[in-house]
Amino acid sequence: MPSDAPAEVHADAWATAAAEDLEAERARRRARHGTPPGSAAEEFRKLVDAVAGKLSDLQSPLLGALAGPAAQQVVRQVVQQAKAAVEPVIERNPDVFDHLAAAGSELLAAYRSAVQDQERRWTARGTPPRDPGERRDPGDEPGPGERIDLD
């Protein structure tokens, strides 16, 4: 019998090692790139808090020295009311903000694609077309202007 066999075998050694490696990788990424952003709902909450803080600290030279403290109090009340209205929406519908963020990303990608395609056409104007009829749609009247395709 081999006597050099381990006395105790850890049943989940591979899972434990994988979890440790994953946590080390996450720590390395946090150190390199900072804390990753939270969910869209958490980021929206941070935005509301930041805007509320800035509005509360805002000094208005237009209101004058006498109206300043009273106006600041009104601004603080409005900010608190807005936060009180937004918080329940965020709490009840956190997935909605994730969906809206994803939809916004898709719209931005579509816009970029359209703009890049149009820019490619505009920059290709200096080069002669391969076919004389290529630059104009069939049926266009010849003239000094050129039709710009916005599709």
Steps between C-alpha positions, in 0.01 A plus 500: 500500500628845416558696814549839327124543429352819649352445840206731434343578161302817462175405327457829314864597442450592136198721572684671785807565283283633217316734737831628640634558148182682400514726805870574435417593139217728614735670750761547226240657267369729777855615567564566131164641386329609821167383631274382218174688455195360673167430345326775304264557794795548740671736257175699458469525878859630519418755229190620686702532822779692326260740328308547823823580684608753239160669492487520879843664512425740215535867591285728287638852447178593318285472812701745704637474851164518679314245290799263487436289814126480436554406136755239600250345740240484222754333270584244769130422550445454127807276476381287793154469345650395168720241671199371695312458172788331315611254771184283499513478120859382514421250777198349325646488149878451506488280187331776302813712528715212377269459200504874430880503519519206257252668265705820513814305414324339203376838376849644532645206305239547225574873483874441480450248223289744299743786553806290411330374185409855395850627578644223286282616209595865550871430515479284188374801298853596397551172323335448165209255501553159352194533281371834365144421614609390847486844664148580389180314555333382181252758375675802654525799274859595421591834653757686708376364834545154641248297696620407850376160614405523869418132537 
